[in-house]
Amino acid sequence: VNAAEDMGSAVAVLAAATYSCFVNDAGSLYCWGTVAWMGAPANSPRLVALPFTVVKASCGVSHCCAVDSVGAVWCWGDGSRGQLGKGIVSRTAESAVRVRASG
């Protein structure tokens, strides 16, 4: 799958209920559609600003999680049912938070 030239080549595609994403060959994540953590709806792919290179990613109804190049897990989006791995139920996290084991 080839995206527009400035977005590189897609190496993985993720589809959720109201939005879709792809990871490119440089480890960047692009998403489009409608989901609260993206802000305004996007009709074309928009770069998701993440503080790491994406190796793998998975998205749910209203949240995403990704694995970085050192194996750490990061999540963002709706945390109303604890799905962000922060150890607490929380509202939407618009930026990625690193999942840490509790102890």
Backbone as JSON Lines, residues from 0, in Angstrom:
{"i":0,"aa":"V","n":[0.85,-1.18,0.0],"ca":[0.0,0.0,0.0],"c":[0.89,1.23,0.0]}
{"i":1,"aa":"N","n":[0.67,2.14,-0.91],"ca":[1.44,3.39,-0.95],"c":[0.54,4.55,-0.62]}
{"i":2,"aa":"A","n":[0.95,5.36,0.32],"ca":[0.23,6.58,0.66],"c":[0.82,7.7,-0.19]}
{"i":3,"aa":"A","n":[0.35,8.89,0.01],"ca":[0.91,10.03,-0.69],"c":[2.41,10.08,-0.42]}
{"i":4,"aa":"E","n":[3.18,10.56,-1.35],"ca":[4.63,10.52,-1.28],"c":[5.2,11.05,0.03]}
{"i":5,"aa":"D","n":[4.67,12.15,0.56],"ca":[5.21,12.72,1.78],"c":[4.83,11.93,3.04]}
{"i":6,"aa":"M","n":[3.98,10.93,2.91],"ca":[3.6,10.11,4.05],"c":[4.3,8.76,4.05]}
{"i":7,"aa":"G","n":[5.16,8.5,3.1],"ca":[5.87,7.23,3.04],"c":[4.97,6.1,2.59]}
{"i":8,"aa":"S","n":[5.43,4.88,2.78],"ca":[4.67,3.69,2.42],"c":[4.04,3.08,3.66]}
{"i":9,"aa":"A","n":[2.82,2.66,3.53],"ca":[2.12,2.04,4.65],"c":[2.65,0.63,4.89]}
{"i":10,"aa":"V","n":[2.88,0.3,6.16],"ca":[3.32,-1.05,6.52],"c":[2.27,-1.77,7.37]}
{"i":11,"aa":"A","n":[1.3,-1.02,7.89],"ca":[0.19,-1.61,8.67],"c":[-1.0,-0.68,8.58]}
{"i":12,"aa":"V","n":[-2.2,-1.26,8.55],"ca":[-3.44,-0.5,8.5],"c":[-4.31,-0.9,9.68]}
{"i":13,"aa":"L","n":[-4.93,0.09,10.33],"ca":[-5.79,-0.14,11.49],"c":[-7.14,0.48,11.19]}
{"i":14,"aa":"A","n":[-8.21,-0.21,11.51],"ca":[-9.54,0.33,11.27],"c":[-10.39,0.18,12.52]}
{"i":15,"aa":"A","n":[-11.02,1.27,12.93],"ca":[-11.92,1.27,14.07],"c":[-13.32,1.64,13.57]}
{"i":16,"aa":"A","n":[-14.25,1.86,14.47],"ca":[-15.63,2.12,14.08],"c":[-15.79,3.39,13.25]}
{"i":17,"aa":"T","n":[-15.15,4.49,13.66],"ca":[-15.37,5.76,12.99],"c":[-14.1,6.42,12.47]}
{"i":18,"aa":"Y","n":[-12.97,5.71,12.54],"ca":[-11.72,6.26,12.05],"c":[-10.79,5.13,11.62]}
{"i":19,"aa":"S","n":[-9.79,5.48,10.83],"ca":[-8.8,4.52,10.35],"c":[-7.43,5.13,10.47]}
{"i":20,"aa":"C","n":[-6.39,4.28,10.51],"ca":[-5.02,4.74,10.64],"c":[-4.1,3.84,9.84]}
{"i":21,"aa":"F","n":[-2.9,4.34,9.59],"ca":[-1.84,3.48,9.07],"c":[-0.51,3.89,9.67]}
{"i":22,"aa":"V","n":[0.37,2.9,9.8],"ca":[1.75,3.13,10.23],"c":[2.58,3.11,8.96]}
{"i":23,"aa":"N","n":[3.45,4.12,8.8],"ca":[4.29,4.13,7.6],"c":[5.65,3.5,7.86]}
{"i":24,"aa":"D","n":[6.44,3.41,6.81],"ca":[7.74,2.74,6.9],"c":[8.77,3.51,7.74]}
{"i":25,"aa":"A","n":[8.45,4.74,8.14],"ca":[9.33,5.52,9.02],"c":[8.9,5.42,10.48]}
{"i":26,"aa":"G","n":[7.8,4.69,10.74],"ca":[7.31,4.54,12.11],"c":[6.42,5.66,12.58]}
{"i":27,"aa":"S","n":[5.81,6.38,11.62],"ca":[4.85,7.43,11.97],"c":[3.43,6.89,11.81]}
{"i":28,"aa":"L","n":[2.5,7.45,12.59],"ca":[1.1,7.03,12.55],"c":[0.27,8.15,11.95]}
{"i":29,"aa":"Y","n":[-0.55,7.82,10.97],"ca":[-1.47,8.76,10.33],"c":[-2.89,8.24,10.51]}
{"i":30,"aa":"C","n":[-3.83,9.14,10.88],"ca":[-5.23,8.73,11.08],"c":[-6.16,9.72,10.41]}
{"i":31,"aa":"W","n":[-7.38,9.25,10.13],"ca":[-8.43,10.09,9.57],"c":[-9.77,9.54,10.01]}
{"i":32,"aa":"G","n":[-10.8,10.38,9.94],"ca":[-12.13,10.0,10.38],"c":[-12.55,10.84,11.57]}
{"i":33,"aa":"T","n":[-13.38,10.28,12.43],"ca":[-13.91,11.02,13.57],"c":[-13.7,10.23,14.86]}
{"i":34,"aa":"V","n":[-12.93,10.81,15.78],"ca":[-12.73,10.26,17.12],"c":[-12.28,11.42,17.99]}
{"i":35,"aa":"A","n":[-12.72,11.45,19.24],"ca":[-12.51,12.61,20.12],"c":[-11.04,13.0,20.26]}
{"i":36,"aa":"W","n":[-10.13,12.03,20.39],"ca":[-8.72,12.39,20.62],"c":[-8.07,13.06,19.42]}
{"i":37,"aa":"M","n":[-8.68,12.99,18.24],"ca":[-8.13,13.66,17.06],"c":[-8.59,15.11,16.96]}
{"i":38,"aa":"G","n":[-9.56,15.48,17.77],"ca":[-10.11,16.84,17.64],"c":[-11.11,16.88,16.49]}
{"i":39,"aa":"A","n":[-10.94,17.83,15.6],"ca":[-11.86,17.97,14.47],"c":[-11.77,16.77,13.54]}
{"i":40,"aa":"P","n":[-12.9,16.35,12.97],"ca":[-12.88,15.23,12.01],"c":[-11.91,15.51,10.86]}
{"i":41,"aa":"A","n":[-11.28,14.48,10.35],"ca":[-10.33,14.62,9.24],"c":[-10.78,13.73,8.09]}
{"i":42,"aa":"N","n":[-10.89,14.3,6.91],"ca":[-11.28,13.54,5.73],"c":[-10.1,12.94,5.0]}
{"i":43,"aa":"S","n":[-8.89,13.29,5.42],"ca":[-7.68,12.72,4.83],"c":[-6.69,12.45,5.96]}
{"i":44,"aa":"P","n":[-5.7,11.61,5.72],"ca":[-4.76,11.24,6.79],"c":[-4.07,12.44,7.42]}
{"i":45,"aa":"R","n":[-4.01,12.4,8.76],"ca":[-3.36,13.45,9.56],"c":[-2.32,12.78,10.45]}
{"i":46,"aa":"L","n":[-1.11,13.35,10.48],"ca":[-0.05,12.81,11.32],"c":[-0.43,12.92,12.79]}
{"i":47,"aa":"V","n":[-0.29,11.82,13.52],"ca":[-0.54,11.81,14.96],"c":[0.8,12.1,15.63]}
{"i":48,"aa":"A","n":[0.87,13.19,16.38],"ca":[2.12,13.58,17.03],"c":[2.4,12.66,18.21]}
{"i":49,"aa":"L","n":[3.41,11.82,18.07],"ca":[3.79,10.88,19.11],"c":[5.27,11.07,19.44]}
{"i":50,"aa":"P","n":[5.65,10.89,20.71],"ca":[7.05,11.1,21.11],"c":[7.94,9.86,20.9]}
{"i":51,"aa":"F","n":[7.57,9.01,19.96],"ca":[8.32,7.78,19.72],"c":[8.06,7.28,18.31]}
{"i":52,"aa":"T","n":[8.87,6.32,17.87],"ca":[8.69,5.65,16.59],"c":[7.76,4.46,16.81]}
{"i":53,"aa":"V","n":[6.74,4.35,16.0],"ca":[5.75,3.27,16.12],"c":[6.27,2.0,15.44]}
{"i":54,"aa":"V","n":[6.27,0.9,16.2],"ca":[6.64,-0.4,15.65],"c":[5.38,-1.19,15.33]}
{"i":55,"aa":"K","n":[4.43,-1.17,16.27],"ca":[3.13,-1.84,16.1],"c":[2.09,-0.95,16.75]}
{"i":56,"aa":"A","n":[0.85,-1.04,16.26],"ca":[-0.24,-0.26,16.86],"c":[-1.55,-1.02,16.72]}
{"i":57,"aa":"S","n":[-2.48,-0.68,17.59],"ca":[-3.82,-1.25,17.56],"c":[-4.78,-0.2,18.09]}
{"i":58,"aa":"C","n":[-5.95,-0.11,17.45],"ca":[-6.94,0.89,17.87],"c":[-8.26,0.22,18.2]}
{"i":59,"aa":"G","n":[-8.91,0.77,19.22],"ca":[-10.23,0.32,19.62],"c":[-11.27,1.33,19.17]}
{"i":60,"aa":"V","n":[-12.44,1.26,19.76],"ca":[-13.53,2.16,19.38],"c":[-13.11,3.62,19.51]}
{"i":61,"aa":"S","n":[-12.44,3.98,20.6],"ca":[-12.08,5.39,20.78],"c":[-10.73,5.57,21.48]}
{"i":62,"aa":"H","n":[-9.84,4.6,21.33],"ca":[-8.49,4.73,21.86],"c":[-7.52,3.92,21.01]}
{"i":63,"aa":"C","n":[-6.24,4.24,21.12],"ca":[-5.19,3.49,20.42],"c":[-4.07,3.18,21.39]}
{"i":64,"aa":"C","n":[-3.33,2.14,21.09],"ca":[-2.11,1.81,21.82],"c":[-1.05,1.46,20.78]}
{"i":65,"aa":"A","n":[0.2,1.73,21.11],"ca":[1.29,1.42,20.19],"c":[2.51,0.95,20.98]}
{"i":66,"aa":"V","n":[3.34,0.19,20.3],"ca":[4.61,-0.28,20.86],"c":[5.71,0.54,20.19]}
{"i":67,"aa":"D","n":[6.66,1.04,21.0],"ca":[7.77,1.81,20.44],"c":[8.97,0.9,20.15]}
{"i":68,"aa":"S","n":[10.05,1.5,19.68],"ca":[11.22,0.73,19.24],"c":[11.98,0.03,20.37]}
{"i":69,"aa":"V","n":[11.71,0.37,21.64],"ca":[12.34,-0.33,22.75],"c":[11.37,-1.27,23.46]}
{"i":70,"aa":"G","n":[10.17,-1.44,22.9],"ca":[9.2,-2.37,23.45],"c":[8.24,-1.78,24.46]}
{"i":71,"aa":"A","n":[8.31,-0.47,24.7],"ca":[7.37,0.17,25.63],"c":[6.01,0.34,24.97]}
{"i":72,"aa":"V","n":[4.96,0.27,25.77],"ca":[3.59,0.44,25.29],"c":[3.09,1.83,25.67]}
{"i":73,"aa":"W","n":[2.46,2.5,24.72],"ca":[1.88,3.83,24.9],"c":[0.43,3.78,24.46]}
{"i":74,"aa":"C","n":[-0.46,4.49,25.18],"ca":[-1.87,4.54,24.81],"c":[-2.4,5.97,24.9]}
{"i":75,"aa":"W","n":[-3.45,6.25,24.16],"ca":[-4.1,7.56,24.19],"c":[-5.54,7.4,23.71]}
{"i":76,"aa":"G","n":[-6.35,8.39,24.0],"ca":[-7.76,8.37,23.63],"c":[-8.65,8.24,24.84]}
{"i":77,"aa":"D","n":[-9.78,7.58,24.7],"ca":[-10.77,7.44,25.77],"c":[-10.26,6.47,26.83]}
{"i":78,"aa":"G","n":[-10.23,6.93,28.08],"ca":[-9.8,6.07,29.18],"c":[-10.91,5.83,30.19]}
{"i":79,"aa":"S","n":[-12.16,6.0,29.77],"ca":[-13.29,5.93,30.7],"c":[-13.52,4.54,31.3]}
{"i":80,"aa":"R","n":[-12.9,3.52,30.74],"ca":[-13.04,2.17,31.29],"c":[-11.67,1.58,31.65]}
{"i":81,"aa":"G","n":[-10.69,2.47,31.85],"ca":[-9.36,2.04,32.25],"c":[-8.49,1.52,31.12]}
{"i":82,"aa":"Q","n":[-8.92,1.68,29.88],"ca":[-8.21,1.07,28.75],"c":[-6.88,1.74,28.38]}
{"i":83,"aa":"L","n":[-6.51,2.84,29.04],"ca":[-5.22,3.48,28.75],"c":[-4.09,2.91,29.59]}
{"i":84,"aa":"G","n":[-4.39,2.06,30.55],"ca":[-3.36,1.43,31.35],"c":[-2.7,2.36,32.34]}
{"i":85,"aa":"K","n":[-3.39,3.42,32.73],"ca":[-2.83,4.39,33.67],"c":[-3.06,3.98,35.12]}
{"i":86,"aa":"G","n":[-3.76,2.88,35.35],"ca":[-4.05,2.44,36.7],"c":[-5.28,3.09,37.3]}
{"i":87,"aa":"I","n":[-5.88,3.99,36.55],"ca":[-7.11,4.68,36.99],"c":[-8.03,4.85,35.79]}
{"i":88,"aa":"V","n":[-9.29,5.03,36.08],"ca":[-10.25,5.38,35.03],"c":[-10.11,6.88,34.83]}
{"i":89,"aa":"S","n":[-9.95,7.3,33.58],"ca":[-9.75,8.71,33.3],"c":[-10.47,9.12,32.03]}
{"i":90,"aa":"R","n":[-10.57,10.39,31.85],"ca":[-11.16,10.91,30.62],"c":[-10.17,10.76,29.47]}
{"i":91,"aa":"T","n":[-10.47,11.36,28.37],"ca":[-9.64,11.28,27.18],"c":[-8.24,11.84,27.39]}
{"i":92,"aa":"A","n":[-7.24,11.09,26.94],"ca":[-5.86,11.57,26.91],"c":[-5.54,11.85,25.45]}
{"i":93,"aa":"E","n":[-5.4,13.13,25.1],"ca":[-5.14,13.49,23.71],"c":[-3.7,13.2,23.31]}
{"i":94,"aa":"S","n":[-2.79,13.1,24.27],"ca":[-1.42,12.73,23.95],"c":[-1.12,11.37,24.57]}
{"i":95,"aa":"A","n":[-0.16,10.68,23.99],"ca":[0.17,9.32,24.43],"c":[0.75,9.31,25.83]}
{"i":96,"aa":"V","n":[0.32,8.32,26.62],"ca":[0.88,8.11,27.95],"c":[1.5,6.71,27.98]}
{"i":97,"aa":"R","n":[2.67,6.61,28.59],"ca":[3.35,5.32,28.65],"c":[2.68,4.43,29.69]}
{"i":98,"aa":"V","n":[2.44,3.2,29.32],"ca":[1.83,2.22,30.23],"c":[2.93,1.66,31.11]}
{"i":99,"aa":"R","n":[2.71,1.7,32.4],"ca":[3.7,1.19,33.35],"c":[3.04,0.12,34.22]}
{"i":100,"aa":"A","n":[3.79,-0.91,34.53],"ca":[3.26,-1.99,35.39],"c":[3.03,-1.46,36.78]}
{"i":101,"aa":"S","n":[1.94,-1.91,37.4],"ca":[1.69,-1.53,38.79],"c":[2.33,-2.55,39.7]}
{"i":102,"aa":"G","n":[2.64,-2.08,40.88],"ca":[3.29,-2.93,41.64],"c":[3.49,-3.52,42.82]}
